[in-house]
Amino acid sequence: MKSQLSVLQRSEISNPPSHGARIVSLILNTPELFEEWKRDIQTMAGRIIEMRKELYHLLTEKLHTPGNWDHIVNQIGMFRWVCFDAG
């Protein structure tokens, strides 16, 4: 029984459903949907930029938090990878 469940589980993970790929294909190949998707991305990016500005203002103007917080508004993208030197 355990081996049968392992086979079933392995096939489910190795072969994900194609629903997502079909949706992406539909969006990328339908001009109206593609334009809507681009507007949605611009809206989301704009919200992230505004949230960063608000955080920067809070840290620097309201809380007077020590340090340089410029990286918050200068960064591009949603994630920041930080590498710490172990030595």
C-alpha positions as CSV (number, residue, x, y, z in Angstrom):
1,M,0.0,0.0,0.0
2,K,2.8,2.4,0.9
3,S,4.6,1.8,-2.3
4,Q,1.5,2.4,-4.3
5,L,0.9,5.7,-2.5
6,S,4.5,6.7,-3.2
7,V,4.1,6.0,-6.9
8,L,0.9,8.0,-7.0
9,Q,2.4,10.9,-5.1
10,R,5.5,10.9,-7.3
11,S,3.4,11.1,-10.4
12,E,1.3,14.0,-9.1
13,I,4.4,16.0,-8.2
14,S,6.3,15.2,-11.4
15,N,3.3,15.9,-13.7
16,P,1.5,19.0,-12.5
17,P,-1.8,19.9,-14.2
18,S,-1.6,22.0,-17.3
19,H,-4.3,24.4,-16.2
20,G,-1.8,27.1,-15.3
21,A,0.0,26.8,-18.6
22,R,-3.3,27.1,-20.5
23,I,-4.3,30.2,-18.6
24,V,-0.9,31.8,-19.3
25,S,-1.1,30.9,-22.9
26,L,-4.6,32.4,-23.2
27,I,-3.5,35.6,-21.6
28,L,-0.3,36.0,-23.6
29,N,-2.1,35.2,-26.9
30,T,-5.2,37.3,-26.5
31,P,-4.4,41.0,-27.0
32,E,-7.2,42.3,-24.7
33,L,-6.2,40.0,-21.9
34,F,-2.5,40.7,-22.4
35,E,-3.1,44.5,-22.1
36,E,-5.2,43.9,-19.0
37,W,-2.4,41.8,-17.5
38,K,0.1,44.6,-18.2
39,R,-2.1,47.1,-16.5
40,D,-2.4,44.8,-13.5
41,I,1.4,44.5,-13.3
42,Q,1.8,48.3,-13.5
43,T,-0.8,48.7,-10.7
44,M,1.0,46.2,-8.5
45,A,4.4,47.8,-9.2
46,G,3.0,51.2,-8.4
47,R,1.6,50.0,-5.1
48,I,4.9,48.5,-4.1
49,I,6.7,51.8,-4.9
50,E,4.2,53.8,-2.9
51,M,4.5,51.4,0.1
52,R,8.3,51.8,0.0
53,K,7.9,55.6,0.0
54,E,5.6,55.4,3.0
55,L,7.9,53.1,4.9
56,Y,10.9,55.4,4.1
57,H,9.0,58.5,5.3
58,L,7.9,56.7,8.5
59,L,11.5,55.6,9.3
60,T,13.2,58.8,8.4
61,E,10.7,61.6,9.1
62,K,8.4,60.3,11.8
63,L,10.5,57.8,13.8
64,H,13.9,59.4,13.1
65,T,15.4,55.9,12.9
66,P,19.2,56.0,12.8
67,G,20.9,54.8,9.7
68,N,20.6,55.3,6.0
69,W,17.3,54.0,4.6
70,D,17.8,55.1,1.0
71,H,18.0,51.5,-0.2
72,I,14.2,51.2,0.5
73,V,13.3,53.6,-2.2
74,N,16.2,52.9,-4.5
75,Q,15.7,49.2,-4.7
76,I,14.0,47.7,-7.8
77,G,11.9,44.6,-7.5
78,M,9.9,42.9,-4.7
79,F,12.8,41.1,-3.0
80,R,16.2,42.0,-1.7
81,W,18.8,39.3,-1.3
82,V,21.2,40.0,1.5
83,C,24.4,38.1,1.9
84,F,26.2,38.3,5.2
85,D,29.9,37.7,5.6
86,A,30.3,34.9,8.1
87,G,33.9,35.9,8.9
